[in-house]
Amino acid sequence: MLRSVMGVYDGGKEELKEPVEVKGKINVIVTFLNEIEISGERRSCLERLLSRRPVKIFPFKVKDLIEEGRR
C-alpha cells in the first residue's frame, strides 16, 4: 500500500489529518516539510493531491500506464 496523508509532528508526537486503516506493523516514510516550502499555490496543489481517493492499479497494468505516459 502506498498512501500519503497530511499531518503534524509536535515534539515526539505525530497527528494525522485523516484516519488510516492498517493491519499490523507496517513500514512508513516520514517527510518533514518546511512551511515556507509549501505556502500559497504549492500548499493548494498538495492539499488537492492528498484529498484524492486512492486508485487500485493491478501490477500488470503499470507497464501499460508507463508506456502510455511516455507517448
mmCIF file of the N, C-alpha and C atoms, coordinates in Angstrom:
data_MODEL
# 
_entry.id   MODEL 
# 
loop_
_atom_site.group_PDB 
_atom_site.id 
_atom_site.type_symbol 
_atom_site.label_atom_id 
_atom_site.label_alt_id 
_atom_site.label_comp_id 
_atom_site.label_asym_id 
_atom_site.label_entity_id 
_atom_site.label_seq_id 
_atom_site.pdbx_PDB_ins_code 
_atom_site.Cartn_x 
_atom_site.Cartn_y 
_atom_site.Cartn_z 
_atom_site.occupancy 
_atom_site.B_iso_or_equiv 
_atom_site.pdbx_formal_charge 
_atom_site.auth_seq_id 
_atom_site.auth_comp_id 
_atom_site.auth_asym_id 
_atom_site.auth_atom_id 
_atom_site.pdbx_PDB_model_num 
ATOM 1   N N  . MET A 1 1  ? 0.853  -1.179 0.000   1.00 0.00 ? 1  MET A N  1 
ATOM 2   C CA . MET A 1 1  ? 0.000  0.000  0.000   1.00 0.00 ? 1  MET A CA 1 
ATOM 3   C C  . MET A 1 1  ? 0.891  1.230  0.000   1.00 0.00 ? 1  MET A C  1 
ATOM 4   N N  . LEU A 1 2  ? 0.632  2.149  -0.885  1.00 0.00 ? 2  LEU A N  1 
ATOM 5   C CA . LEU A 1 2  ? 1.286  3.453  -0.888  1.00 0.00 ? 2  LEU A CA 1 
ATOM 6   C C  . LEU A 1 2  ? 0.210  4.489  -0.659  1.00 0.00 ? 2  LEU A C  1 
ATOM 7   N N  . ARG A 1 3  ? 0.397  5.295  0.362   1.00 0.00 ? 3  ARG A N  1 
ATOM 8   C CA . ARG A 1 3  ? -0.618 6.303  0.681   1.00 0.00 ? 3  ARG A CA 1 
ATOM 9   C C  . ARG A 1 3  ? 0.058  7.479  1.350   1.00 0.00 ? 3  ARG A C  1 
ATOM 10  N N  . SER A 1 4  ? -0.289 8.682  0.958   1.00 0.00 ? 4  SER A N  1 
ATOM 11  C CA . SER A 1 4  ? 0.235  9.900  1.575   1.00 0.00 ? 4  SER A CA 1 
ATOM 12  C C  . SER A 1 4  ? -0.876 10.570 2.361   1.00 0.00 ? 4  SER A C  1 
ATOM 13  N N  . VAL A 1 5  ? -0.541 11.026 3.552   1.00 0.00 ? 5  VAL A N  1 
ATOM 14  C CA . VAL A 1 5  ? -1.513 11.670 4.425   1.00 0.00 ? 5  VAL A CA 1 
ATOM 15  C C  . VAL A 1 5  ? -0.847 12.881 5.063   1.00 0.00 ? 5  VAL A C  1 
ATOM 16  N N  . MET A 1 6  ? -1.531 14.021 5.069   1.00 0.00 ? 6  MET A N  1 
ATOM 17  C CA . MET A 1 6  ? -1.014 15.209 5.750   1.00 0.00 ? 6  MET A CA 1 
ATOM 18  C C  . MET A 1 6  ? -1.097 14.996 7.252   1.00 0.00 ? 6  MET A C  1 
ATOM 19  N N  . GLY A 1 7  ? -0.209 15.631 7.961   1.00 0.00 ? 7  GLY A N  1 
ATOM 20  C CA . GLY A 1 7  ? -0.214 15.529 9.408   1.00 0.00 ? 7  GLY A CA 1 
ATOM 21  C C  . GLY A 1 7  ? 0.681  16.579 10.013  1.00 0.00 ? 7  GLY A C  1 
ATOM 22  N N  . VAL A 1 8  ? 0.799  16.546 11.329  1.00 0.00 ? 8  VAL A N  1 
ATOM 23  C CA . VAL A 1 8  ? 1.626  17.493 12.068  1.00 0.00 ? 8  VAL A CA 1 
ATOM 24  C C  . VAL A 1 8  ? 2.456  16.707 13.074  1.00 0.00 ? 8  VAL A C  1 
ATOM 25  N N  . TYR A 1 9  ? 3.738  17.050 13.180  1.00 0.00 ? 9  TYR A N  1 
ATOM 26  C CA . TYR A 1 9  ? 4.631  16.460 14.160  1.00 0.00 ? 9  TYR A CA 1 
ATOM 27  C C  . TYR A 1 9  ? 4.948  17.531 15.183  1.00 0.00 ? 9  TYR A C  1 
ATOM 28  N N  . ASP A 1 10 ? 4.750  17.205 16.469  1.00 0.00 ? 10 ASP A N  1 
ATOM 29  C CA . ASP A 1 10 ? 4.969  18.201 17.519  1.00 0.00 ? 10 ASP A CA 1 
ATOM 30  C C  . ASP A 1 10 ? 5.660  17.549 18.709  1.00 0.00 ? 10 ASP A C  1 
ATOM 31  N N  . GLY A 1 11 ? 6.960  17.717 18.774  1.00 0.00 ? 11 GLY A N  1 
ATOM 32  C CA . GLY A 1 11 ? 7.728  17.260 19.940  1.00 0.00 ? 11 GLY A CA 1 
ATOM 33  C C  . GLY A 1 11 ? 7.598  15.788 20.268  1.00 0.00 ? 11 GLY A C  1 
ATOM 34  N N  . GLY A 1 12 ? 7.734  14.923 19.291  1.00 0.00 ? 12 GLY A N  1 
ATOM 35  C CA . GLY A 1 12 ? 7.689  13.483 19.541  1.00 0.00 ? 12 GLY A CA 1 
ATOM 36  C C  . GLY A 1 12 ? 6.330  12.852 19.307  1.00 0.00 ? 12 GLY A C  1 
ATOM 37  N N  . LYS A 1 13 ? 5.343  13.639 18.995  1.00 0.00 ? 13 LYS A N  1 
ATOM 38  C CA . LYS A 1 13 ? 4.002  13.108 18.737  1.00 0.00 ? 13 LYS A CA 1 
ATOM 39  C C  . LYS A 1 13 ? 3.564  13.521 17.348  1.00 0.00 ? 13 LYS A C  1 
ATOM 40  N N  . GLU A 1 14 ? 3.058  12.559 16.577  1.00 0.00 ? 14 GLU A N  1 
ATOM 41  C CA . GLU A 1 14 ? 2.546  12.877 15.249  1.00 0.00 ? 14 GLU A CA 1 
ATOM 42  C C  . GLU A 1 14 ? 1.026  12.756 15.251  1.00 0.00 ? 14 GLU A C  1 
ATOM 43  N N  . GLU A 1 15 ? 0.396  13.654 14.513  1.00 0.00 ? 15 GLU A N  1 
ATOM 44  C CA . GLU A 1 15 ? -1.062 13.664 14.408  1.00 0.00 ? 15 GLU A CA 1 
ATOM 45  C C  . GLU A 1 15 ? -1.428 13.712 12.939  1.00 0.00 ? 15 GLU A C  1 
ATOM 46  N N  . LEU A 1 16 ? -2.102 12.652 12.451  1.00 0.00 ? 16 LEU A N  1 
ATOM 47  C CA . LEU A 1 16 ? -2.532 12.601 11.065  1.00 0.00 ? 16 LEU A CA 1 
ATOM 48  C C  . LEU A 1 16 ? -3.843 13.354 10.901  1.00 0.00 ? 16 LEU A C  1 
ATOM 49  N N  . LYS A 1 17 ? -4.011 13.991 9.742   1.00 0.00 ? 17 LYS A N  1 
ATOM 50  C CA . LYS A 1 17 ? -5.214 14.786 9.484   1.00 0.00 ? 17 LYS A CA 1 
ATOM 51  C C  . LYS A 1 17 ? -6.417 13.929 9.108   1.00 0.00 ? 17 LYS A C  1 
ATOM 52  N N  . GLU A 1 18 ? -6.185 12.650 8.826   1.00 0.00 ? 18 GLU A N  1 
ATOM 53  C CA . GLU A 1 18 ? -7.278 11.739 8.496   1.00 0.00 ? 18 GLU A CA 1 
ATOM 54  C C  . GLU A 1 18 ? -6.927 10.340 8.994   1.00 0.00 ? 18 GLU A C  1 
ATOM 55  N N  . PRO A 1 19 ? -7.933 9.518  9.276   1.00 0.00 ? 19 PRO A N  1 
ATOM 56  C CA . PRO A 1 19 ? -7.646 8.165  9.760   1.00 0.00 ? 19 PRO A CA 1 
ATOM 57  C C  . PRO A 1 19 ? -7.071 7.287  8.651   1.00 0.00 ? 19 PRO A C  1 
ATOM 58  N N  . VAL A 1 20 ? -6.170 6.395  9.039   1.00 0.00 ? 20 VAL A N  1 
ATOM 59  C CA . VAL A 1 20 ? -5.570 5.445  8.101   1.00 0.00 ? 20 VAL A CA 1 
ATOM 60  C C  . VAL A 1 20 ? -5.702 4.061  8.720   1.00 0.00 ? 20 VAL A C  1 
ATOM 61  N N  . GLU A 1 21 ? -6.324 3.156  7.980   1.00 0.00 ? 21 GLU A N  1 
ATOM 62  C CA . GLU A 1 21 ? -6.501 1.794  8.485   1.00 0.00 ? 21 GLU A CA 1 
ATOM 63  C C  . GLU A 1 21 ? -5.349 0.920  8.007   1.00 0.00 ? 21 GLU A C  1 
ATOM 64  N N  . VAL A 1 22 ? -4.597 0.379  8.940   1.00 0.00 ? 22 VAL A N  1 
ATOM 65  C CA . VAL A 1 22 ? -3.534 -0.563 8.624   1.00 0.00 ? 22 VAL A CA 1 
ATOM 66  C C  . VAL A 1 22 ? -3.655 -1.743 9.577   1.00 0.00 ? 22 VAL A C  1 
ATOM 67  N N  . LYS A 1 23 ? -3.244 -2.901 9.097   1.00 0.00 ? 23 LYS A N  1 
ATOM 68  C CA . LYS A 1 23 ? -3.277 -4.104 9.918   1.00 0.00 ? 23 LYS A CA 1 
ATOM 69  C C  . LYS A 1 23 ? -1.847 -4.485 10.257  1.00 0.00 ? 23 LYS A C  1 
ATOM 70  N N  . GLY A 1 24 ? -1.564 -4.565 11.522  1.00 0.00 ? 24 GLY A N  1 
ATOM 71  C CA . GLY A 1 24 ? -0.240 -4.977 11.956  1.00 0.00 ? 24 GLY A CA 1 
ATOM 72  C C  . GLY A 1 24 ? 0.802  -3.897 11.769  1.00 0.00 ? 24 GLY A C  1 
ATOM 73  N N  . LYS A 1 25 ? 2.039  -4.336 11.836  1.00 0.00 ? 25 LYS A N  1 
ATOM 74  C CA . LYS A 1 25 ? 3.178  -3.423 11.716  1.00 0.00 ? 25 LYS A CA 1 
ATOM 75  C C  . LYS A 1 25 ? 3.448  -3.143 10.242  1.00 0.00 ? 25 LYS A C  1 
ATOM 76  N N  . ILE A 1 26 ? 3.737  -1.881 9.904   1.00 0.00 ? 26 ILE A N  1 
ATOM 77  C CA . ILE A 1 26 ? 3.963  -1.504 8.516   1.00 0.00 ? 26 ILE A CA 1 
ATOM 78  C C  . ILE A 1 26 ? 5.083  -0.465 8.456   1.00 0.00 ? 26 ILE A C  1 
ATOM 79  N N  . ASN A 1 27 ? 5.904  -0.547 7.439   1.00 0.00 ? 27 ASN A N  1 
ATOM 80  C CA . ASN A 1 27 ? 6.973  0.433  7.241   1.00 0.00 ? 27 ASN A CA 1 
ATOM 81  C C  . ASN A 1 27 ? 6.384  1.730  6.712   1.00 0.00 ? 27 ASN A C  1 
ATOM 82  N N  . VAL A 1 28 ? 6.951  2.857  7.125   1.00 0.00 ? 28 VAL A N  1 
ATOM 83  C CA . VAL A 1 28 ? 6.499  4.163  6.660   1.00 0.00 ? 28 VAL A CA 1 
ATOM 84  C C  . VAL A 1 28 ? 7.708  5.020  6.302   1.00 0.00 ? 28 VAL A C  1 
ATOM 85  N N  . ILE A 1 29 ? 7.469  6.033  5.487   1.00 0.00 ? 29 ILE A N  1 
ATOM 86  C CA . ILE A 1 29 ? 8.460  7.056  5.190   1.00 0.00 ? 29 ILE A CA 1 
ATOM 87  C C  . ILE A 1 29 ? 7.856  8.371  5.660   1.00 0.00 ? 29 ILE A C  1 
ATOM 88  N N  . VAL A 1 30 ? 8.580  9.093  6.489   1.00 0.00 ? 30 VAL A N  1 
ATOM 89  C CA . VAL A 1 30 ? 8.095  10.372 7.006   1.00 0.00 ? 30 VAL A CA 1 
ATOM 90  C C  . VAL A 1 30 ? 8.931  11.482 6.385   1.00 0.00 ? 30 VAL A C  1 
ATOM 91  N N  . THR A 1 31 ? 8.273  12.453 5.778   1.00 0.00 ? 31 THR A N  1 
ATOM 92  C CA . THR A 1 31 ? 8.947  13.596 5.170   1.00 0.00 ? 31 THR A CA 1 
ATOM 93  C C  . THR A 1 31 ? 8.520  14.853 5.916   1.00 0.00 ? 31 THR A C  1 
ATOM 94  N N  . PHE A 1 32 ? 9.489  15.589 6.434   1.00 0.00 ? 32 PHE A N  1 
ATOM 95  C CA . PHE A 1 32 ? 9.193  16.827 7.140   1.00 0.00 ? 32 PHE A CA 1 
ATOM 96  C C  . PHE A 1 32 ? 9.232  17.976 6.138   1.00 0.00 ? 32 PHE A C  1 
ATOM 97  N N  . LEU A 1 33 ? 8.134  18.719 6.060   1.00 0.00 ? 33 LEU A N  1 
ATOM 98  C CA . LEU A 1 33 ? 8.012  19.828 5.123   1.00 0.00 ? 33 LEU A CA 1 
ATOM 99  C C  . LEU A 1 33 ? 8.106  21.146 5.882   1.00 0.00 ? 33 LEU A C  1 
ATOM 100 N N  . ASN A 1 34 ? 8.945  22.057 5.415   1.00 0.00 ? 34 ASN A N  1 
ATOM 101 C CA . ASN A 1 34 ? 9.003  23.393 5.994   1.00 0.00 ? 34 ASN A CA 1 
ATOM 102 C C  . ASN A 1 34 ? 7.810  24.178 5.509   1.00 0.00 ? 34 ASN A C  1 
ATOM 103 N N  . GLU A 1 35 ? 7.216  24.966 6.364   1.00 0.00 ? 35 GLU A N  1 
ATOM 104 C CA . GLU A 1 35 ? 6.053  25.767 5.983   1.00 0.00 ? 35 GLU A CA 1 
ATOM 105 C C  . GLU A 1 35 ? 6.380  26.698 4.822   1.00 0.00 ? 35 GLU A C  1 
ATOM 106 N N  . ILE A 1 36 ? 7.600  27.207 4.770   1.00 0.00 ? 36 ILE A N  1 
ATOM 107 C CA . ILE A 1 36 ? 7.997  28.106 3.698   1.00 0.00 ? 36 ILE A CA 1 
ATOM 108 C C  . ILE A 1 36 ? 7.911  27.394 2.353   1.00 0.00 ? 36 ILE A C  1 
ATOM 109 N N  . GLU A 1 37 ? 8.262  26.102 2.328   1.00 0.00 ? 37 GLU A N  1 
ATOM 110 C CA . GLU A 1 37 ? 8.285  25.338 1.090   1.00 0.00 ? 37 GLU A CA 1 
ATOM 111 C C  . GLU A 1 37 ? 6.896  25.035 0.552   1.00 0.00 ? 37 GLU A C  1 
ATOM 112 N N  . ILE A 1 38 ? 5.881  25.015 1.402   1.00 0.00 ? 38 ILE A N  1 
ATOM 113 C CA . ILE A 1 38 ? 4.550  24.625 0.942   1.00 0.00 ? 38 ILE A CA 1 
ATOM 114 C C  . ILE A 1 38 ? 3.530  25.742 1.178   1.00 0.00 ? 38 ILE A C  1 
ATOM 115 N N  . SER A 1 39 ? 3.874  26.947 0.833   1.00 0.00 ? 39 SER A N  1 
ATOM 116 C CA . SER A 1 39 ? 2.948  28.047 1.013   1.00 0.00 ? 39 SER A CA 1 
ATOM 117 C C  . SER A 1 39 ? 2.203  28.344 -0.288  1.00 0.00 ? 39 SER A C  1 
ATOM 118 N N  . GLY A 1 40 ? 1.105  29.020 -0.179  1.00 0.00 ? 40 GLY A N  1 
ATOM 119 C CA . GLY A 1 40 ? 0.357  29.500 -1.336  1.00 0.00 ? 40 GLY A CA 1 
ATOM 120 C C  . GLY A 1 40 ? -0.097 28.421 -2.294  1.00 0.00 ? 40 GLY A C  1 
ATOM 121 N N  . GLU A 1 41 ? 0.287  28.590 -3.569  1.00 0.00 ? 41 GLU A N  1 
ATOM 122 C CA . GLU A 1 41 ? -0.165 27.689 -4.630  1.00 0.00 ? 41 GLU A CA 1 
ATOM 123 C C  . GLU A 1 41 ? 0.324  26.261 -4.395  1.00 0.00 ? 41 GLU A C  1 
ATOM 124 N N  . ARG A 1 42 ? 1.553  26.111 -3.923  1.00 0.00 ? 42 ARG A N  1 
ATOM 125 C CA . ARG A 1 42 ? 2.073  24.761 -3.673  1.00 0.00 ? 42 ARG A CA 1 
ATOM 126 C C  . ARG A 1 42 ? 1.246  24.041 -2.614  1.00 0.00 ? 42 ARG A C  1 
ATOM 127 N N  . ARG A 1 43 ? 0.874  24.755 -1.550  1.00 0.00 ? 43 ARG A N  1 
ATOM 128 C CA . ARG A 1 43 ? 0.056  24.142 -0.494  1.00 0.00 ? 43 ARG A CA 1 
ATOM 129 C C  . ARG A 1 43 ? -1.281 23.694 -1.070  1.00 0.00 ? 43 ARG A C  1 
ATOM 130 N N  . SER A 1 44 ? -1.892 24.539 -1.896  1.00 0.00 ? 44 SER A N  1 
ATOM 131 C CA . SER A 1 44 ? -3.176 24.221 -2.508  1.00 0.00 ? 44 SER A CA 1 
ATOM 132 C C  . SER A 1 44 ? -3.069 22.959 -3.370  1.00 0.00 ? 44 SER A C  1 
ATOM 133 N N  . CYS A 1 45 ? -2.008 22.870 -4.168  1.00 0.00 ? 45 CYS A N  1 
ATOM 134 C CA . CYS A 1 45 ? -1.797 21.695 -5.021  1.00 0.00 ? 45 CYS A CA 1 
ATOM 135 C C  . CYS A 1 45 ? -1.596 20.449 -4.173  1.00 0.00 ? 45 CYS A C  1 
ATOM 136 N N  . LEU A 1 46 ? -0.790 20.559 -3.121  1.00 0.00 ? 46 LEU A N  1 
ATOM 137 C CA . LEU A 1 46 ? -0.527 19.419 -2.243  1.00 0.00 ? 46 LEU A CA 1 
ATOM 138 C C  . LEU A 1 46 ? -1.804 18.948 -1.557  1.00 0.00 ? 46 LEU A C  1 
ATOM 139 N N  . GLU A 1 47 ? -2.611 19.873 -1.082  1.00 0.00 ? 47 GLU A N  1 
ATOM 140 C CA . GLU A 1 47 ? -3.860 19.512 -0.418  1.00 0.00 ? 47 GLU A CA 1 
ATOM 141 C C  . GLU A 1 47 ? -4.824 18.829 -1.388  1.00 0.00 ? 47 GLU A C  1 
ATOM 142 N N  . ARG A 1 48 ? -4.898 19.315 -2.647  1.00 0.00 ? 48 ARG A N  1 
ATOM 143 C CA . ARG A 1 48 ? -5.755 18.667 -3.646  1.00 0.00 ? 48 ARG A CA 1 
ATOM 144 C C  . ARG A 1 48 ? -5.271 17.249 -3.931  1.00 0.00 ? 48 ARG A C  1 
ATOM 145 N N  . LEU A 1 49 ? -3.960 17.090 -4.066  1.00 0.00 ? 49 LEU A N  1 
ATOM 146 C CA . LEU A 1 49 ? -3.395 15.776 -4.337  1.00 0.00 ? 49 LEU A CA 1 
ATOM 147 C C  . LEU A 1 49 ? -3.701 14.801 -3.205  1.00 0.00 ? 49 LEU A C  1 
ATOM 148 N N  . LEU A 1 50 ? -3.506 15.228 -1.973  1.00 0.00 ? 50 LEU A N  1 
ATOM 149 C CA . LEU A 1 50 ? -3.704 14.343 -0.829  1.00 0.00 ? 50 LEU A CA 1 
ATOM 150 C C  . LEU A 1 50 ? -5.172 14.066 -0.536  1.00 0.00 ? 50 LEU A C  1 
ATOM 151 N N  . SER A 1 51 ? -6.077 14.881 -1.053  1.00 0.00 ? 51 SER A N  1 
ATOM 152 C CA . SER A 1 51 ? -7.502 14.662 -0.800  1.00 0.00 ? 51 SER A CA 1 
ATOM 153 C C  . SER A 1 51 ? -8.130 13.676 -1.781  1.00 0.00 ? 51 SER A C  1 
ATOM 154 N N  . ARG A 1 52 ? -7.382 13.285 -2.805  1.00 0.00 ? 52 ARG A N  1 
ATOM 155 C CA . ARG A 1 52 ? -7.922 12.340 -3.794  1.00 0.00 ? 52 ARG A CA 1 
ATOM 156 C C  . ARG A 1 52 ? -8.025 10.949 -3.191  1.00 0.00 ? 52 ARG A C  1 
ATOM 157 N N  . ARG A 1 53 ? -9.011 10.221 -3.675  1.00 0.00 ? 53 ARG A N  1 
ATOM 158 C CA . ARG A 1 53 ? -9.190 8.842  -3.225  1.00 0.00 ? 53 ARG A CA 1 
ATOM 159 C C  . ARG A 1 53 ? -8.169 7.948  -3.903  1.00 0.00 ? 53 ARG A C  1 
ATOM 160 N N  . PRO A 1 54 ? -7.644 6.954  -3.186  1.00 0.00 ? 54 PRO A N  1 
ATOM 161 C CA . PRO A 1 54 ? -6.662 6.044  -3.789  1.00 0.00 ? 54 PRO A CA 1 
ATOM 162 C C  . PRO A 1 54 ? -7.267 5.257  -4.951  1.00 0.00 ? 54 PRO A C  1 
ATOM 163 N N  . VAL A 1 55 ? -6.466 4.951  -5.936  1.00 0.00 ? 55 VAL A N  1 
ATOM 164 C CA . VAL A 1 55 ? -6.890 4.170  -7.091  1.00 0.00 ? 55 VAL A CA 1 
ATOM 165 C C  . VAL A 1 55 ? -6.103 2.862  -7.081  1.00 0.00 ? 55 VAL A C  1 
ATOM 166 N N  . LYS A 1 56 ? -6.811 1.754  -7.187  1.00 0.00 ? 56 LYS A N  1 
ATOM 167 C CA . LYS A 1 56 ? -6.132 0.458  -7.226  1.00 0.00 ? 56 LYS A CA 1 
ATOM 168 C C  . LYS A 1 56 ? -5.707 0.159  -8.658  1.00 0.00 ? 56 LYS A C  1 
ATOM 169 N N  . ILE A 1 57 ? -4.445 -0.161 -8.831  1.00 0.00 ? 57 ILE A N  1 
ATOM 170 C CA . ILE A 1 57 ? -3.908 -0.499 -10.143 1.00 0.00 ? 57 ILE A CA 1 
ATOM 171 C C  . ILE A 1 57 ? -3.275 -1.881 -10.043 1.00 0.00 ? 57 ILE A C  1 
ATOM 172 N N  . PHE A 1 58 ? -3.667 -2.755 -10.930 1.00 0.00 ? 58 PHE A N  1 
ATOM 173 C CA . PHE A 1 58 ? -3.099 -4.093 -10.940 1.00 0.00 ? 58 PHE A CA 1 
ATOM 174 C C  . PHE A 1 58 ? -1.680 -4.046 -11.510 1.00 0.00 ? 58 PHE A C  1 
ATOM 175 N N  . PRO A 1 59 ? -0.768 -4.829 -10.952 1.00 0.00 ? 59 PRO A N  1 
ATOM 176 C CA . PRO A 1 59 ? 0.642  -4.772 -11.366 1.00 0.00 ? 59 PRO A CA 1 
ATOM 177 C C  . PRO A 1 59 ? 0.870  -4.891 -12.863 1.00 0.00 ? 59 PRO A C  1 
ATOM 178 N N  . PHE A 1 60 ? 0.105  -5.727 -13.559 1.00 0.00 ? 60 PHE A N  1 
ATOM 179 C CA . PHE A 1 60 ? 0.321  -5.905 -14.990 1.00 0.00 ? 60 PHE A CA 1 
ATOM 180 C C  . PHE A 1 60 ? -0.083 -4.674 -15.791 1.00 0.00 ? 60 PHE A C  1 
ATOM 181 N N  . LYS A 1 61 ? -0.867 -3.774 -15.207 1.00 0.00 ? 61 LYS A N  1 
ATOM 182 C CA . LYS A 1 61 ? -1.285 -2.553 -15.883 1.00 0.00 ? 61 LYS A CA 1 
ATOM 183 C C  . LYS A 1 61 ? -0.256 -1.430 -15.745 1.00 0.00 ? 61 LYS A C  1 
ATOM 184 N N  . VAL A 1 62 ? 0.639  -1.521 -14.764 1.00 0.00 ? 62 VAL A N  1 
ATOM 185 C CA . VAL A 1 62 ? 1.612  -0.463 -14.517 1.00 0.00 ? 62 VAL A CA 1 
ATOM 186 C C  . VAL A 1 62 ? 2.487  -0.230 -15.745 1.00 0.00 ? 62 VAL A C  1 
ATOM 187 N N  . LYS A 1 63 ? 2.961  -1.310 -16.363 1.00 0.00 ? 63 LYS A N  1 
ATOM 188 C CA . LYS A 1 63 ? 3.800  -1.189 -17.556 1.00 0.00 ? 63 LYS A CA 1 
ATOM 189 C C  . LYS A 1 63 ? 3.060  -0.444 -18.665 1.00 0.00 ? 63 LYS A C  1 
ATOM 190 N N  . ASP A 1 64 ? 1.789  -0.795 -18.883 1.00 0.00 ? 64 ASP A N  1 
ATOM 191 C CA . ASP A 1 64 ? 0.983  -0.132 -19.913 1.00 0.00 ? 64 ASP A CA 1 
ATOM 192 C C  . ASP A 1 64 ? 0.827  1.360  -19.610 1.00 0.00 ? 64 ASP A C  1 
ATOM 193 N N  . LEU A 1 65 ? 0.599  1.708  -18.335 1.00 0.00 ? 65 LEU A N  1 
ATOM 194 C CA . LEU A 1 65 ? 0.423  3.107  -17.953 1.00 0.00 ? 65 LEU A CA 1 
ATOM 195 C C  . LEU A 1 65 ? 1.726  3.905  -18.142 1.00 0.00 ? 65 LEU A C  1 
ATOM 196 N N  . ILE A 1 66 ? 2.848  3.279  -17.825 1.00 0.00 ? 66 ILE A N  1 
ATOM 197 C CA . ILE A 1 66 ? 4.154  3.949  -18.010 1.00 0.00 ? 66 ILE A CA 1 
ATOM 198 C C  . ILE A 1 66 ? 4.404  4.209  -19.486 1.00 0.00 ? 66 ILE A C  1 
ATOM 199 N N  . GLU A 1 67 ? 4.156  3.200  -20.326 1.00 0.00 ? 67 GLU A N  1 
ATOM 200 C CA . GLU A 1 67 ? 4.362  3.365  -21.759 1.00 0.00 ? 67 GLU A CA 1 
ATOM 201 C C  . GLU A 1 67 ? 3.424  4.423  -22.327 1.00 0.00 ? 67 GLU A C  1 
ATOM 202 N N  . GLU A 1 68 ? 2.200  4.468  -21.874 1.00 0.00 ? 68 GLU A N  1 
ATOM 203 C CA . GLU A 1 68 ? 1.239  5.455  -22.359 1.00 0.00 ? 68 GLU A CA 1 
ATOM 204 C C  . GLU A 1 68 ? 1.680  6.865  -21.949 1.00 0.00 ? 68 GLU A C  1 
ATOM 205 N N  . GLY A 1 69 ? 2.223  7.008  -20.749 1.00 0.00 ? 69 GLY A N  1 
ATOM 206 C CA . GLY A 1 69 ? 2.686  8.315  -20.273 1.00 0.00 ? 69 GLY A CA 1 
ATOM 207 C C  . GLY A 1 69 ? 3.885  8.822  -21.052 1.00 0.00 ? 69 GLY A C  1 
ATOM 208 N N  . ARG A 1 70 ? 4.657  7.941  -21.638 1.00 0.00 ? 70 ARG A N  1 
ATOM 209 C CA . ARG A 1 70 ? 5.837  8.337  -22.407 1.00 0.00 ? 70 ARG A CA 1 
ATOM 210 C C  . ARG A 1 70 ? 5.470  8.846  -23.801 1.00 0.00 ? 70 ARG A C  1 
ATOM 211 N N  . ARG A 1 71 ? 4.272  8.541  -24.270 1.00 0.00 ? 71 ARG A N  1 
ATOM 212 C CA . ARG A 1 71 ? 3.861  8.981  -25.605 1.00 0.00 ? 71 ARG A CA 1 
ATOM 213 C C  . ARG A 1 71 ? 3.509  10.436 -25.644 1.00 0.00 ? 71 ARG A C  1 
# 
